[in-house]
Amino acid sequence: MPTPIFGTPRVPAPEYVHMQKGGSQDNMILESAIARFRELRGKHGHLPRNGRSPENIRHFHAAQVEMFNIAQLICFIVGPEIQLELDATRREIMEQIELNIKVPTGARVVTKRIPMGHLLWSEFQLTPEVSVDPTITGNAVLFPLLKKLKGLLRAQCSLVNTRTCGRG
């Protein structure tokens, strides 16, 4: 299986890329990852309605970032072809974003206008940091890549939800 090459500093190589596939070690890692994901989802699955203190929001955001990273790991173990394709698509999009070509309409980056601490793990399309970076808003991205990214993100989310809570 080819190892993805991460050329851009804003999308670093995840730890799972260096793992070897196959064997009981995968099962142990997968079980541990699923258990941690379920634990985080149980505690921080949604932003609390009451007690939205800065500390609670900070904990919620940290849990969502960890869930994002665990989702990448689960997808790599269970559906490596989806995860590798998603990583490659993210790298292609980052290369286009880094060209810094601004366009007023059409296929372009639009970062979320809600506070960083309010995003769910599944709403981080590239990385948690890039998802809320206002400096990239308006940068041109090819539309076919955006469609591909959305499809791959749906596939990843479905796969992770199927493994962690039995639904797709």
Helices and strands as residue ranges (DSSP letters): G 15-18, H 24-44, H 54-78, H 80-98, G 116-118, G 121-123, G 130-132, G 134-136, H 143-165
